Amino acid sequence: MDRPDAAAGAPVATAGPPPKTCGAPPRPARRLLRTLRTAGALLRACHPGPTAVVSLLVGGLTAATGQEGARVLSATAAVLAGQLSIGWSNDAVDAVRDGAVGRRSKVVVAGAVSARTVRAAAVAALMLCLPLSLAYGPLAGAVHLVGVAAGWAYNLRLKATPLSWLPYAVGFASLPAFVTLGLPGRPWPAWWVVTAAALLGVGAHLANVLPDIAADLATGVRGWPQRLGPRRTAVLLPLPLVAATVVLVLGGPEPAGVAGAFAIAASMTVAAGGALTARKLPKVPFIGAVVVATIDVALLLGRGAGIG
């Protein structure tokens, strides 16, 4: 049958709403999904393990000084913001180099989030770190910000120089000072606590870089561990970690006794085990460094000296 002629007065069907497509979520849901995916990618890009460990250890140290919960949260939030800014800036700065060697484990290289977004998150976290640090105490906050600045200096320049260890030493050493300078009277931590923290930082640097030395050299990054090479770095790695424990055991006003001997033995075992398994299990040395740091914090808390 022929279609009715509109000119003859026959009714003409008007176009209705477009048919709904099956399976496609509505626009608000799509935006939410994109936001959640971006948030998840940013979480992976912030180096979540080290960020969480450092923040929680500082929270534990702050609680051990007898401060109330609000003060503990204040110190922890400041350190968390600083660590987030350092982690994100690291991935943003290294995006081109990571892409050159095909590090698909990096979310920027995998295409999960853009380097621009990660860079913006790093700046936002740094801007948040400023008031959070100073809210804990002006002098304490200034010391913490020096440590955060050291982390940024590593990412922007020093990681490719023989001084690549220095930002780690400064950053770790700033943490116990940050905790104690927020106390009434603003006391500095004992020298042996700061020294042990700096040594832990050097060990963490060696452990963190060890699995990536070959890829770093391929992209022109020649920091201290890269210049040493993987074999010498693995041999050197246990020394600063164990030295940190020894300093805590021997540096205090009183002997650490059995607890100190156990801490040294445990640190030696963990650090050496991480170094020996580095070739087959490249992530183990950094996990070992975290374990040694936890042992040292437990030793410090048990002795109750040098932090408040």
Residue pairs with C-beta under 8 A, 6 or more apart in sequence:
4 10
4 11
4 12
6 12
25 33
37 112
38 113
38 117
40 112
41 107
41 112
41 113
42 88
42 107
42 113
42 117
42 118
42 121
44 107
44 112
45 87
45 88
45 91
45 106
45 107
45 108
45 113
45 118
45 121
46 83
46 84
46 87
46 88
46 91
46 121
47 83
47 86
47 87
47 90
47 91
48 87
49 290
50 83
50 87
50 204
50 208
50 286
50 290
51 80
51 83
51 84
51 87
53 290
53 293
54 79
54 83
54 175
55 76
55 79
55 80
55 83
56 76
57 175
57 293
57 294
57 297
58 75
58 76
58 79
58 175
58 178
58 179
59 72
59 73
59 75
59 76
59 79
60 297
60 301
61 175
61 176
61 179
61 297
61 300
61 301
61 307
62 71
62 72
62 75
62 76
62 179
62 182
63 72
64 301
64 304
64 307
64 308
65 179
65 180
65 183
65 307
65 308
66 308
67 75
67 182
67 183
71 136
71 182
74 132
74 135
74 136
75 136
75 178
75 179
75 182
77 132
78 129
78 132
78 133
78 135
78 136
78 141
78 144
78 178
79 144
79 175
79 178
81 125
81 126
81 128
81 129
81 132
81 133
82 125
82 126
82 129
82 133
82 144
82 145
82 147
82 148
82 151
84 121
84 122
84 125
85 122
85 123
85 125
85 126
85 129
85 148
85 151
85 152
86 122
86 148
86 151
86 152
86 154
86 155
86 171
87 122
88 118
88 119
88 121
88 122
88 125
89 119
89 122
89 126
89 151
89 152
89 155
89 156
90 155
91 98
91 106
91 107
91 108
91 115
91 118
92 108
92 115
92 118
92 119
92 122
93 155
93 156
94 106
94 155
95 106
95 108
95 109
95 115
95 118
97 219
97 220
97 221
98 106
98 108
98 109
99 108
99 109
100 218
100 219
101 215
101 218
101 219
102 109
103 109
103 215
104 110
107 113
107 118
108 114
108 115
108 118
126 148
126 152
129 145
129 148
130 145
133 140
133 141
133 142
133 144
133 145
133 148
133 178
134 141
134 142
135 141
136 144
136 178
136 182
137 181
137 182
137 186
139 181
139 186
140 177
140 178
140 179
140 180
140 181
140 182
140 186
141 178
143 174
143 177
143 178
143 181
144 174
144 175
144 178
146 170
146 174
147 170
147 171
147 172
147 173
147 174
147 175
147 178
148 171
150 166
150 167
150 168
150 170
150 171
150 174
151 167
151 171
153 167
154 164
154 167
154 168
158 164
158 166
158 167
158 223
159 167
159 221
159 223
160 220
160 221
160 222
160 223
161 222
161 223
162 223
162 224
162 227
163 224
164 205
164 209
164 223
164 224
164 225
165 201
165 202
165 205
165 206
165 223
165 224
168 201
168 202
168 204
168 205
169 198
169 199
169 201
169 202
170 198
170 201
171 201
172 197
172 198
172 200
172 201
172 204
173 194
173 195
173 197
173 198
173 201
175 197
176 189
176 193
176 194
176 197
176 306
176 307
177 188
177 189
177 194
179 189
179 307
179 308
180 186
180 187
180 188
180 189
180 307
180 308
181 187
181 188
183 308
187 308
189 306
189 307
190 251
190 252
190 305
190 306
191 251
192 247
192 248
192 250
192 251
192 252
192 306
193 248
193 251
193 300
193 306
193 307
195 244
195 247
195 251
196 244
196 245
196 247
196 248
196 251
196 296
197 244
199 240
199 241
199 243
199 244
199 247
200 240
200 241
200 244
200 289
200 292
200 293
200 296
202 240
203 237
203 238
203 239
203 240
203 241
203 244
203 271
203 289
203 292
204 286
204 289
204 293
205 224
205 225
206 225
206 233
206 236
206 237
206 240
206 285
207 237
207 274
207 285
207 286
207 288
207 289
208 286
208 289
209 216
209 223
209 225
209 226
209 233
210 225
210 230
210 233
210 234
210 237
210 278
210 282
210 285
210 286
211 278
211 282
211 283
211 285
211 286
213 225
213 226
213 229
213 230
213 233
214 230
216 222
216 223
216 226
217 226
225 233
228 236
230 278
230 279
234 275
234 276
234 278
234 279
234 285
235 275
237 271
237 274
237 275
237 278
237 285
238 268
238 271
238 272
238 274
238 275
241 267
241 270
241 271
241 288
241 289
241 292
242 264
242 267
242 268
242 271
242 292
244 267
244 292
244 296
245 263
245 264
245 267
245 292
245 295
245 296
245 299
246 264
248 256
248 260
248 263
248 296
248 299
248 300
248 303
249 256
249 260
249 261
249 263
249 264
249 299
250 256
250 260
251 306
252 303
252 305
252 306
253 305
254 303
254 305
256 263
256 299
256 303
259 299
259 302
259 303
260 299
263 295
263 296
263 298
263 299
266 295
267 292
267 295
267 296
270 288
270 291
270 292
270 295
271 288
271 289
271 292
273 284
273 288
274 284
274 285
274 286
274 287
274 288
274 289
275 285
275 288
277 284
277 285
278 284
278 285
300 306
300 307
301 307
